[in-house]
Amino acid sequence: MAETVARQSGVPVREYRDAADMLKAARERQARFFPQSVVPLARPAPPAEGGRASLVQRATPRRDWLNLASATSLKRPTWRDILNTVVNATGITPSELLGECRVARIARPRQILFWLLRRHAGLSLPAIGRRIGDRDHTTVLHGCRRVEAMMAADPGFKGLICSLSDEIMARAEP
């Protein structure tokens, strides 16, 4: 049987007397290909030379500072805060923004709301859609892209969006 496999595959095949013989050969191959003198993959960082901190030592305080900053001072606004900001700026009622009407005077502020929620609330497209009238995530994506295009084309519109963003972030500060 082993001779047939060796002939067909072109790979030499060895027959073992028993399982102990096979395990012994496997240990020998393992010792030959993976010697114990090989340096382990994960080891502690070497001490810094010449008094300079290693990259790991320099990165650790920054990472701790970022964790502290995000936990204490960077509060995200809620989706209701952003909704109220858009309502106050546009004069559209919350029920109109959350409703099904597709008239431009309501659809544009709704698209602005989509963009601001995506930017400041950290919500996914489906989560935004669920909160704003149970809309599909592709509707939210389309609205965000429309706002981006209008901001690129109209500096006045971009100024309005920037002022709304500033107002949202000012309200979110602790």
KOLDOFI-763892 format. One record per residue: residue number from 0; residue in one letter; x, y, z of N, C-alpha, C in turn. Coordinates in steps of 0.1 Angstrom, whole numbers, plus 5000, padded with zeros to 4 digits. Layout:
// residues N
- NUM / A / X / Y / Z / X / Y / Z / X / Y / Z;
...
END
This chain:
// residues 174
- 0 / M / 5008 / 4988 / 5000 / 5000 / 5000 / 5000 / 5009 / 5013 / 5000;
- 1 / A / 5019 / 5013 / 5009 / 5027 / 5025 / 5010 / 5035 / 5027 / 4997;
- 2 / E / 5039 / 5016 / 4990 / 5046 / 5017 / 4978 / 5038 / 5023 / 4967;
- 3 / T / 5025 / 5019 / 4967 / 5016 / 5025 / 4957 / 5014 / 5040 / 4959;
- 4 / V / 5012 / 5044 / 4971 / 5011 / 5058 / 4974 / 5023 / 5066 / 4970;
- 5 / A / 5035 / 5060 / 4973 / 5048 / 5066 / 4970 / 5049 / 5068 / 4955;
- 6 / R / 5046 / 5058 / 4947 / 5047 / 5058 / 4933 / 5038 / 5069 / 4927;
- 7 / Q / 5025 / 5069 / 4932 / 5015 / 5078 / 4926 / 5018 / 5093 / 4930;
- 8 / S / 5022 / 5095 / 4942 / 5024 / 5109 / 4946 / 5038 / 5114 / 4944;
- 9 / G / 5048 / 5105 / 4943 / 5062 / 5110 / 4941 / 5068 / 5114 / 4954;
- 10 / V / 5061 / 5112 / 4965 / 5066 / 5115 / 4979 / 5070 / 5103 / 4986;
- 11 / P / 5082 / 5102 / 4992 / 5085 / 5090 / 4999 / 5076 / 5088 / 5011;
- 12 / V / 5072 / 5075 / 5013 / 5063 / 5072 / 5024 / 5071 / 5062 / 5033;
- 13 / R / 5070 / 5064 / 5046 / 5077 / 5055 / 5055 / 5066 / 5047 / 5063;
- 14 / E / 5069 / 5034 / 5064 / 5060 / 5026 / 5072 / 5066 / 5024 / 5086;
- 15 / Y / 5057 / 5025 / 5096 / 5061 / 5024 / 5110 / 5056 / 5010 / 5115;
- 16 / R / 5064 / 5005 / 5125 / 5060 / 4992 / 5131 / 5048 / 4994 / 5140;
- 17 / D / 5047 / 5004 / 5147 / 5036 / 5007 / 5156 / 5035 / 5022 / 5159;
- 18 / A / 5025 / 5025 / 5167 / 5022 / 5039 / 5170 / 5034 / 5046 / 5178;
- 19 / A / 5040 / 5038 / 5187 / 5052 / 5044 / 5195 / 5063 / 5047 / 5185;
- 20 / D / 5065 / 5039 / 5175 / 5076 / 5042 / 5165 / 5073 / 5055 / 5158;
- 21 / M / 5060 / 5056 / 5154 / 5055 / 5068 / 5146 / 5057 / 5081 / 5155;
- 22 / L / 5053 / 5080 / 5168 / 5054 / 5092 / 5177 / 5069 / 5096 / 5179;
- 23 / K / 5078 / 5086 / 5180 / 5092 / 5088 / 5182 / 5097 / 5095 / 5170;
- 24 / A / 5094 / 5091 / 5158 / 5098 / 5098 / 5146 / 5093 / 5112 / 5145;
- 25 / A / 5080 / 5114 / 5149 / 5075 / 5128 / 5149 / 5082 / 5137 / 5158;
- 26 / R / 5086 / 5132 / 5170 / 5093 / 5140 / 5180 / 5107 / 5144 / 5174;
- 27 / E / 5113 / 5134 / 5167 / 5127 / 5137 / 5161 / 5126 / 5148 / 5151;
- 28 / R / 5115 / 5147 / 5142 / 5113 / 5157 / 5132 / 5111 / 5171 / 5138;
- 29 / Q / 5102 / 5171 / 5149 / 5099 / 5183 / 5156 / 5112 / 5189 / 5162;
- 30 / A / 5120 / 5181 / 5168 / 5133 / 5186 / 5173 / 5142 / 5192 / 5163;
- 31 / R / 5142 / 5185 / 5151 / 5151 / 5189 / 5140 / 5146 / 5202 / 5134;
- 32 / F / 5133 / 5204 / 5132 / 5128 / 5216 / 5125 / 5125 / 5227 / 5134;
- 33 / F / 5122 / 5224 / 5147 / 5119 / 5235 / 5157 / 5128 / 5233 / 5169;
- 34 / P / 5141 / 5237 / 5168 / 5150 / 5235 / 5179 / 5146 / 5245 / 5191;
- 35 / Q / 5150 / 5240 / 5203 / 5147 / 5248 / 5215 / 5155 / 5261 / 5215;
- 36 / S / 5166 / 5262 / 5208 / 5174 / 5274 / 5208 / 5168 / 5286 / 5200;
- 37 / V / 5157 / 5283 / 5193 / 5150 / 5294 / 5186 / 5144 / 5304 / 5197;
- 38 / V / 5145 / 5317 / 5194 / 5140 / 5327 / 5203 / 5125 / 5327 / 5203;
- 39 / P / 5119 / 5327 / 5214 / 5104 / 5328 / 5215 / 5099 / 5340 / 5207;
- 40 / L / 5087 / 5338 / 5202 / 5081 / 5349 / 5194 / 5077 / 5361 / 5203;
- 41 / A / 5071 / 5359 / 5214 / 5067 / 5370 / 5223 / 5077 / 5371 / 5235;
- 42 / R / 5083 / 5382 / 5236 / 5092 / 5384 / 5247 / 5091 / 5399 / 5251;
- 43 / P / 5095 / 5402 / 5263 / 5094 / 5416 / 5267 / 5103 / 5425 / 5259;
- 44 / A / 5100 / 5438 / 5258 / 5108 / 5448 / 5251 / 5121 / 5449 / 5258;
- 45 / P / 5132 / 5450 / 5250 / 5145 / 5452 / 5257 / 5146 / 5466 / 5263;
- 46 / P / 5155 / 5467 / 5273 / 5156 / 5480 / 5280 / 5162 / 5490 / 5270;
- 47 / A / 5158 / 5502 / 5272 / 5162 / 5513 / 5263 / 5177 / 5516 / 5264;
- 48 / E / 5183 / 5519 / 5253 / 5197 / 5521 / 5253 / 5200 / 5536 / 5254;
- 49 / G / 5210 / 5540 / 5261 / 5214 / 5554 / 5262 / 5204 / 5563 / 5269;
- 50 / G / 5195 / 5558 / 5277 / 5186 / 5566 / 5284 / 5173 / 5570 / 5276;
- 51 / R / 5172 / 5566 / 5263 / 5161 / 5569 / 5255 / 5150 / 5559 / 5257;
- 52 / A / 5138 / 5563 / 5258 / 5126 / 5554 / 5260 / 5123 / 5547 / 5247;
- 53 / S / 5120 / 5534 / 5248 / 5116 / 5526 / 5237 / 5102 / 5531 / 5231;
- 54 / L / 5099 / 5527 / 5219 / 5086 / 5531 / 5213 / 5075 / 5526 / 5222;
- 55 / V / 5075 / 5514 / 5228 / 5065 / 5510 / 5237 / 5063 / 5518 / 5249;
- 56 / Q / 5075 / 5522 / 5255 / 5075 / 5530 / 5267 / 5069 / 5544 / 5264;
- 57 / R / 5072 / 5549 / 5252 / 5067 / 5563 / 5248 / 5053 / 5562 / 5245;
- 58 / A / 5048 / 5551 / 5239 / 5034 / 5551 / 5235 / 5024 / 5549 / 5247;
- 59 / T / 5029 / 5542 / 5257 / 5020 / 5539 / 5269 / 5014 / 5551 / 5275;
- 60 / P / 5022 / 5562 / 5279 / 5015 / 5573 / 5285 / 5005 / 5580 / 5276;
- 61 / R / 5008 / 5580 / 5263 / 4998 / 5586 / 5254 / 4985 / 5578 / 5253;
- 62 / R / 4986 / 5565 / 5253 / 4974 / 5557 / 5253 / 4966 / 5559 / 5265;
- 63 / D / 4973 / 5560 / 5277 / 4966 / 5562 / 5289 / 4959 / 5576 / 5289;
- 64 / W / 4966 / 5586 / 5284 / 4960 / 5599 / 5283 / 4948 / 5599 / 5274;
- 65 / L / 4948 / 5592 / 5263 / 4937 / 5591 / 5254 / 4925 / 5584 / 5261;
- 66 / N / 4928 / 5574 / 5268 / 4917 / 5567 / 5275 / 4911 / 5576 / 5285;
- 67 / L / 4919 / 5583 / 5293 / 4914 / 5593 / 5303 / 4906 / 5604 / 5296;
- 68 / A / 4911 / 5609 / 5285 / 4904 / 5620 / 5279 / 4891 / 5616 / 5273;
- 69 / S / 4890 / 5604 / 5267 / 4878 / 5600 / 5261 / 4868 / 5596 / 5272;
- 70 / A / 4872 / 5592 / 5284 / 4863 / 5588 / 5294 / 4857 / 5600 / 5302;
- 71 / T / 4865 / 5611 / 5302 / 4860 / 5622 / 5311 / 4855 / 5634 / 5303;
- 72 / S / 4862 / 5639 / 5293 / 4859 / 5652 / 5288 / 4852 / 5651 / 5274;
- 73 / L / 4853 / 5640 / 5267 / 4847 / 5640 / 5254 / 4833 / 5633 / 5254;
- 74 / K / 4823 / 5640 / 5258 / 4810 / 5634 / 5259 / 4803 / 5635 / 5245;
- 75 / R / 4797 / 5624 / 5241 / 4790 / 5625 / 5228 / 4776 / 5630 / 5230;
- 76 / P / 4771 / 5638 / 5221 / 4757 / 5643 / 5222 / 4748 / 5631 / 5219;
- 77 / T / 4736 / 5632 / 5225 / 4726 / 5622 / 5222 / 4719 / 5625 / 5209;
- 78 / W / 4712 / 5616 / 5203 / 4705 / 5618 / 5191 / 4694 / 5628 / 5193;
- 79 / R / 4688 / 5629 / 5205 / 4677 / 5638 / 5208 / 4683 / 5653 / 5208;
- 80 / D / 4695 / 5654 / 5214 / 4702 / 5667 / 5214 / 4704 / 5672 / 5200;
- 81 / I / 4708 / 5664 / 5191 / 4710 / 5668 / 5177 / 4697 / 5671 / 5170;
- 82 / L / 4687 / 5663 / 5173 / 4674 / 5665 / 5167 / 4669 / 5679 / 5172;
- 83 / N / 4670 / 5682 / 5184 / 4666 / 5695 / 5189 / 4673 / 5707 / 5183;
- 84 / T / 4686 / 5705 / 5181 / 4694 / 5715 / 5174 / 4689 / 5718 / 5160;
- 85 / V / 4686 / 5707 / 5152 / 4681 / 5709 / 5139 / 4667 / 5715 / 5139;
- 86 / V / 4659 / 5711 / 5148 / 4645 / 5717 / 5150 / 4646 / 5732 / 5152;
- 87 / N / 4655 / 5736 / 5162 / 4656 / 5750 / 5165 / 4662 / 5758 / 5153;
- 88 / A / 4671 / 5752 / 5146 / 4677 / 5760 / 5135 / 4668 / 5761 / 5122;
- 89 / T / 4660 / 5751 / 5120 / 4652 / 5751 / 5108 / 4637 / 5754 / 5109;
- 90 / G / 4632 / 5753 / 5122 / 4618 / 5756 / 5124 / 4609 / 5745 / 5120;
- 91 / I / 4614 / 5734 / 5117 / 4606 / 5722 / 5114 / 4603 / 5714 / 5127;
- 92 / T / 4592 / 5709 / 5128 / 4588 / 5702 / 5141 / 4595 / 5688 / 5141;
- 93 / P / 4597 / 5683 / 5153 / 4602 / 5669 / 5154 / 4593 / 5659 / 5147;
- 94 / S / 4580 / 5660 / 5148 / 4571 / 5651 / 5141 / 4573 / 5651 / 5126;
- 95 / E / 4575 / 5663 / 5120 / 4577 / 5664 / 5106 / 4590 / 5658 / 5102;
- 96 / L / 4601 / 5660 / 5110 / 4614 / 5654 / 5107 / 4613 / 5639 / 5108;
- 97 / L / 4606 / 5634 / 5117 / 4605 / 5619 / 5119 / 4594 / 5613 / 5110;
- 98 / G / 4586 / 5621 / 5104 / 4575 / 5616 / 5096 / 4579 / 5611 / 5082;
- 99 / E / 4569 / 5609 / 5074 / 4571 / 5603 / 5060 / 4571 / 5613 / 5049;
- 100 / C / 4569 / 5626 / 5052 / 4568 / 5636 / 5041 / 4581 / 5638 / 5034;
- 101 / R / 4580 / 5638 / 5020 / 4593 / 5640 / 5012 / 4594 / 5653 / 5006;
- 102 / V / 4586 / 5663 / 5010 / 4587 / 5677 / 5005 / 4601 / 5682 / 5008;
- 103 / A / 4607 / 5690 / 4999 / 4621 / 5695 / 5000 / 4623 / 5703 / 5013;
- 104 / R / 4613 / 5711 / 5017 / 4615 / 5719 / 5029 / 4616 / 5710 / 5042;
- 105 / I / 4612 / 5698 / 5041 / 4614 / 5689 / 5052 / 4625 / 5678 / 5050;
- 106 / A / 4626 / 5674 / 5037 / 4636 / 5664 / 5034 / 4650 / 5669 / 5036;
- 107 / R / 4653 / 5682 / 5033 / 4667 / 5687 / 5034 / 4671 / 5688 / 5049;
- 108 / P / 4662 / 5693 / 5058 / 4666 / 5693 / 5072 / 4668 / 5679 / 5077;
- 109 / R / 4660 / 5669 / 5072 / 4661 / 5656 / 5076 / 4675 / 5650 / 5072;
- 110 / Q / 4679 / 5653 / 5060 / 4692 / 5649 / 5055 / 4703 / 5655 / 5063;
- 111 / I / 4702 / 5668 / 5067 / 4711 / 5674 / 5076 / 4712 / 5667 / 5089;
- 112 / L / 4700 / 5663 / 5094 / 4699 / 5655 / 5107 / 4707 / 5642 / 5105;
- 113 / F / 4705 / 5635 / 5094 / 4712 / 5623 / 5092 / 4727 / 5625 / 5093;
- 114 / W / 4732 / 5636 / 5086 / 4746 / 5638 / 5085 / 4752 / 5642 / 5099;
- 115 / L / 4745 / 5650 / 5106 / 4749 / 5654 / 5120 / 4749 / 5642 / 5129;
- 116 / L / 4739 / 5633 / 5128 / 4739 / 5621 / 5137 / 4750 / 5612 / 5134;
- 117 / R / 4753 / 5611 / 5121 / 4764 / 5602 / 5117 / 4777 / 5608 / 5122;
- 118 / R / 4779 / 5621 / 5121 / 4791 / 5627 / 5125 / 4793 / 5628 / 5140;
- 119 / H / 4783 / 5631 / 5148 / 4785 / 5635 / 5162 / 4780 / 5624 / 5171;
- 120 / A / 4770 / 5616 / 5168 / 4764 / 5607 / 5177 / 4771 / 5593 / 5177;
- 121 / G / 4779 / 5591 / 5166 / 4785 / 5578 / 5165 / 4776 / 5566 / 5163;
- 122 / L / 4765 / 5569 / 5156 / 4755 / 5558 / 5153 / 4758 / 5552 / 5140;
- 123 / S / 4754 / 5540 / 5138 / 4755 / 5534 / 5125 / 4744 / 5538 / 5116;
- 124 / L / 4745 / 5536 / 5103 / 4734 / 5540 / 5094 / 4721 / 5533 / 5098;
- 125 / P / 4720 / 5520 / 5100 / 4708 / 5514 / 5104 / 4702 / 5520 / 5117;
- 126 / A / 4711 / 5523 / 5127 / 4706 / 5529 / 5140 / 4700 / 5542 / 5137;
- 127 / I / 4706 / 5550 / 5129 / 4700 / 5564 / 5125 / 4687 / 5562 / 5119;
- 128 / G / 4686 / 5553 / 5109 / 4673 / 5550 / 5102 / 4662 / 5546 / 5111;
- 129 / R / 4666 / 5537 / 5121 / 4655 / 5533 / 5131 / 4650 / 5545 / 5139;
- 130 / R / 4659 / 5554 / 5143 / 4655 / 5565 / 5151 / 4647 / 5575 / 5144;
- 131 / I / 4650 / 5577 / 5131 / 4644 / 5588 / 5123 / 4633 / 5582 / 5114;
- 132 / G / 4622 / 5578 / 5119 / 4611 / 5573 / 5112 / 4612 / 5559 / 5106;
- 133 / D / 4621 / 5551 / 5112 / 4623 / 5537 / 5108 / 4626 / 5536 / 5093;
- 134 / R / 4636 / 5544 / 5089 / 4641 / 5544 / 5075 / 4652 / 5534 / 5072;
- 135 / D / 4653 / 5530 / 5060 / 4664 / 5521 / 5056 / 4677 / 5528 / 5057;
- 136 / H / 4688 / 5520 / 5059 / 4701 / 5526 / 5060 / 4706 / 5532 / 5047;
- 137 / T / 4701 / 5527 / 5036 / 4705 / 5534 / 5023 / 4699 / 5548 / 5021;
- 138 / T / 4687 / 5550 / 5027 / 4681 / 5563 / 5027 / 4690 / 5573 / 5035;
- 139 / V / 4695 / 5568 / 5047 / 4704 / 5576 / 5055 / 4717 / 5579 / 5048;
- 140 / L / 4722 / 5569 / 5041 / 4735 / 5571 / 5034 / 4733 / 5581 / 5022;
- 141 / H / 4722 / 5580 / 5015 / 4719 / 5589 / 5005 / 4718 / 5604 / 5010;
- 142 / G / 4711 / 5605 / 5021 / 4710 / 5619 / 5027 / 4724 / 5624 / 5032;
- 143 / C / 4732 / 5616 / 5037 / 4746 / 5620 / 5041 / 4754 / 5624 / 5029;
- 144 / R / 4753 / 5616 / 5019 / 4760 / 5620 / 5006 / 4755 / 5633 / 5000;
- 145 / R / 4742 / 5635 / 5001 / 4737 / 5647 / 4995 / 4742 / 5659 / 5003;
- 146 / V / 4742 / 5658 / 5016 / 4747 / 5669 / 5025 / 4762 / 5672 / 5021;
- 147 / E / 4770 / 5661 / 5020 / 4784 / 5663 / 5016 / 4785 / 5670 / 5003;
- 148 / A / 4777 / 5666 / 4993 / 4778 / 5673 / 4980 / 4774 / 5688 / 4981;
- 149 / M / 4763 / 5690 / 4988 / 4759 / 5704 / 4990 / 4769 / 5713 / 4997;
- 150 / M / 4776 / 5707 / 5007 / 4787 / 5714 / 5014 / 4798 / 5717 / 5004;
- 151 / A / 4801 / 5708 / 4995 / 4812 / 5711 / 4986 / 4808 / 5721 / 4976;
- 152 / A / 4796 / 5722 / 4972 / 4791 / 5731 / 4962 / 4788 / 5745 / 4967;
- 153 / D / 4783 / 5746 / 4979 / 4778 / 5759 / 4985 / 4785 / 5762 / 4998;
- 154 / P / 4794 / 5773 / 4998 / 4800 / 5777 / 5010 / 4791 / 5781 / 5021;
- 155 / G / 4780 / 5788 / 5017 / 4770 / 5792 / 5027 / 4763 / 5780 / 5034;
- 156 / F / 4760 / 5770 / 5027 / 4755 / 5758 / 5033 / 4765 / 5751 / 5042;
- 157 / K / 4777 / 5751 / 5037 / 4788 / 5745 / 5046 / 4789 / 5753 / 5059;
- 158 / G / 4788 / 5766 / 5058 / 4788 / 5775 / 5070 / 4777 / 5771 / 5080;
- 159 / L / 4765 / 5769 / 5074 / 4754 / 5765 / 5083 / 4756 / 5752 / 5090;
- 160 / I / 4761 / 5742 / 5082 / 4764 / 5729 / 5088 / 4775 / 5730 / 5099;
- 161 / C / 4785 / 5738 / 5096 / 4796 / 5740 / 5106 / 4791 / 5747 / 5119;
- 162 / S / 4782 / 5757 / 5117 / 4777 / 5763 / 5129 / 4768 / 5754 / 5137;
- 163 / L / 4760 / 5745 / 5130 / 4752 / 5735 / 5137 / 4761 / 5725 / 5145;
- 164 / S / 4772 / 5721 / 5138 / 4781 / 5712 / 5145 / 4788 / 5718 / 5157;
- 165 / D / 4791 / 5731 / 5156 / 4797 / 5738 / 5167 / 4787 / 5739 / 5179;
- 166 / E / 4775 / 5742 / 5175 / 4765 / 5743 / 5186 / 4762 / 5729 / 5193;
- 167 / I / 4762 / 5719 / 5185 / 4761 / 5705 / 5191 / 4772 / 5702 / 5200;
- 168 / M / 4784 / 5705 / 5196 / 4796 / 5702 / 5204 / 4796 / 5711 / 5217;
- 169 / A / 4792 / 5723 / 5215 / 4792 / 5732 / 5227 / 4781 / 5727 / 5237;
- 170 / R / 4770 / 5722 / 5233 / 4760 / 5716 / 5242 / 4765 / 5703 / 5248;
- 171 / A / 4773 / 5696 / 5241 / 4778 / 5683 / 5246 / 4789 / 5684 / 5257;
- 172 / E / 4796 / 5695 / 5258 / 4807 / 5697 / 5267 / 4801 / 5695 / 5281;
- 173 / P / 4809 / 5689 / 5290 / 4804 / 5686 / 5304 / 4804 / 5699 / 5312;
END
